[in-house]
Amino acid sequence: MGIVRTGIVQRTVPGGGKKLYASRIMYSNIGHDELISYMQKNANVGRATAVAAVDVFAKVFATWVLHGHAIKVPELGTFSLSAKTKSASSLEDATGDVIRRLRVRFTPVKHLKESAKSTRFQGIVVDDD
């Protein structure tokens, strides 16, 4: 179970009045070096092995996910592409131009979804500025 800090902000709503909303506060992005260090400490692997594993994982995405395949990562979940498209009136119009947006979709494994449900939140009041 984790604890996620949320900012509590006050916003003006349409029609007047104000309401309080929770918004996630991101601590930081975990970079390449932090990821490698964590792998070294927690998986008992050398730096070269950790670097190679991260680099290969990134290449897997470029090679497979971005070519339409789904990748199941054990104990984590499945990564795949999803597309938002507009309709076409004929087969001739059904080209790549109907695709409005591509996103990488992540579907976590069941136990990760359940763990996320047990995450607690801690509200922190954020100034309007």
N, C-alpha and C positions, 0 to 999 in steps of 0.2 A: 504494500500500500504506500502511496506517495502523498505528499502534501504540495499542492499548487497554490501559489499566492495569486490572488486576484486583486486588481485595483477596483475600487468602487468610485465611479464617476457619475456626476450629475449632468444630465442632458435635457435640453428643452425639447419637448415633444410637439408635433404638429397640433395646432389649435390652442397653444399656450400651455403653461404648466411645466413642471420639471419632474423627472423620474430618475431614480438611481439604477445604474446598470453595473454588473460585474464585467470586468474585462481581464483577460489573462495577462500576467506580467511575465515576459520571457526574461530569464536571467541572462543568458548569453547563448550564442551559437557555439557548439562544440566543434572545434577545428580539427584538422588532420593530425596535428601533433598531440592534442589532448586524447584523441581517439586511440592513437598508436600507444601512448603511454598507459592508458587504461588497459588496453589489450595485453601489454607486457606484464603489468602488475597482476591482473586477474586471470590470465589464461596461461601464465608461465611459458610464454613464447618469446623468442628473441625479437629484437627490433626489426631485423630484415624480414622475418617471417610475418610479423604484423603489417609491415609496409606492403609486402607482396599480397597479403590477403585483402587489404583495403583496396589496393590498386586493381586487383582482379575483379573484386566485387563491382567496382565502378565500371570496368570494361564489360561485365556481364549485362549491366543496364544498357549501355550503348549498343551492344550487339543484339540482345534478345528483346528486352522490353520495348525499346524504341523501334523494333521491327515487328511488333504486334504479339509477341509471346508473353505468357504469364509466367512469373517465376515464384515458386513456393520456397520460402526460406524456412527451414525447420525451426520450430519454437518461436517464430516471429510472425509470419503471415505471408500473404501473396501480394506481389506487385504486378500491376498490369496497366495498360492504357485505357482510358475512357475518352470518348469523343462527344462533343456537343455539335450537332449538325442542324442544318436547315433542310427543309424538304426540297425535292426536285420534282418537276412536273413530267419529266420524261427521262428515259435511259440516257439520252445524249446529254442531258443537263446534270446527271448524277456523276459528277467528276469530283476530284479532290477539293474543288472550290466550295463544295457544300459543307465542308468541315469548318466550323467556326473556332473551335478550341480543343486542343488535346491536353489531357492531364494524366499524370501518373497516379493511379489509384492504389491505395494500400488497404488490404483487408486483413486485420490481425487475426491470429489464431484465437480459439475460444477462451483459453485461460488468460490471455492478455486482455481480451475484452472484459472479462470478469474482474481482473485486477484493476482496470481503469475505472470500473464502476465503484470500487471501494476507495478511490482517491478522495482525500479530504481537501477542502478549500479553506483558505485563510484570507479574509477580506482586509484590505488596506485602503484607507481613504486617500484618494488622490485629489490634489487641488484642481480647480477648474482650469488653471493656466497650464 
